[in-house]
Amino acid sequence: MNNKNDIRVRFAPSPTGDPHLGAMRTALFNWAFAKKNNGVFILRIEDTDKKRQVPGSVENIIEGMKWLGLNYDEGPEIGGDYGPYVQSERNEIYTEVVNKLLDEDKAYMCDLTSEELSKMKELQISEGKAPGYNGHSRNRSREELEQSKKDGKPVVVRLKVPIAGQIEFEDVKRGIMKFDLSKIDDFVILKADGLPTYHLANVIDDSAMKISHVLRGEEWISSTPKHLLIYQFLNLNPPNYV
């Protein structure tokens, strides 16, 4: 964990439309927490979902924050020691981490198409099972999957989640939270377009930017064990979660 006296928090919106009230509420909590503790408030633009990106969104987010008086200490337009603060400009960092995880057998490639994944889930539902990725490529050779990529198939990279066990963390607000790893499938960390998913990018950037506390909406509770697994696999210290 980071030193309590070294408070660094971030607001990390995706430019997928105009900023909404819930997002600005999160920004306000982070800004206020930083101000109260003489900390640093960072704006980071998480723009790795290119399909949903809306032109002009970044400008609108920055304008909205300025209008609300939520001035950030590091981020786009003003810079800082841990930039760039736009994820699409940090792709070399993510690629390097993914290659490290592949080399250490903590992740693997998969060439299933979206249609094949849909059929897999339909079959699982028809059999009364919870729909999810079934580990199709978990034990296939990297060479075979590299060839699939050369052949033009949409190859992603998935994290090799332990089949059994528990992961737990202490939420500053909610206390100890426990999750069963057998209920977490091998989730995608690098998409077929070569860009990271949110799960990977936010972990890499929070660590690199020395974020001490992550204050975010409760819809992210179920994703936190995935993020903690990545921290563990990379031997990095996670932030405090709120």
Secondary structure, DSSP 8 states (H G I E B T S, - for coil): ---TTS-EEEE----SSS--HHHHHHHHHHHHHHHHTT-EEEE-B----GGG--TTHHHHHHHHHHHHT---SBBTTTB-TT---BGGG-HHHHHHHHHHHHHTTSEEEE---HHHHHHHHHHHHHTT-------TTTTS-HHHHHHHHHTT---EEEE---SS-EEEEEETTTEEEEEEGGGS---EEE-TTS-B-HHHHHHHHHHHTT--EE---GGGGGGHHHHHHHHHHTT----EE-
